[in-house]
Amino acid sequence: MPKFKGAGRPRRSLAPPNRTLTARVRRLIDLAHSGKVRDASRLTGIPYPTLNDLYNGRSVNPNLATLEAFCVPYQIGISWLLSDDEPNEVPRKGIVANLPPDANADVKRRSLRQVHIPFSAWPMCEVFTTLEYKLERMDANADRPIVGEASGDALRFRLATFLFQPLLAAERAGEKETFVGSAEGDQENAELLERWSNTLAALGEMWRVGLPSLLSDSADNTPVSDGGGT
């Protein structure tokens, strides 16, 4: 059997990123996808070779379409990818959406509440961003799944309410800690955040099974061609 050069050698570790773009792309993909570039490619619609070159630092000058395609699903600005003046931490580290008021709260204190879906609960992040992307590109009419004629913030509210129905139902049934770790003030509590992330990851996996037709071919995203230099 022929031996190939390098066969059996351990994979070389990545060289430390020496450009802001490389460092930020790598930081986000490591956080959201545990470094799996192919998963990020599937979500963003950016061809795997293009995104892999960005991740490994072989490309440092992608075109604007590629940058925009990368930023949209993660809801970050292009400036964060490119500017040394921006903090290194990934902005928000997840998705923030509104949910209906706590049904068990005092009537006078009921108001919309924010829910945080951290990147560490990636299955739920992926389901949310995939559905939001697809639904926004469907005709807004009463027959559109989940969100009907809604748009903008109303679309996002209906989508979040739909996806969180199992937890909302548990809350109505008296589960007091259903939304543990969801409030902004709880984000510094590592134990609560891990519990919350695990709950949302399991919920996301459930929706992957429960909504196969809506989530399939999710990258209706037209693949982004990259005309930038390296």
Secondary structure, 3 states (H helix, E strand, C coil): CCCCCCCCCCCCCCCCCCCHHHHHHHHHHHHHHCCCHHHHHHHHCCCHHHHHHHHHCCCCECCHHHHHHHHHHHCCCHHHHHCCCCCCCCCCCEEEEEECCCCCCCHHHCCCEEEEEEHHHHHHHHHHHHHHHHHHCCCCCCCCCCCCCCCHHHHHHHHHHHHCHHHHHHHHCCCCCCCCCCCHHHCCCHHHHHHHHHHHHHHHHHHHHHCHHHHCCCCCCCCCCCCCEC
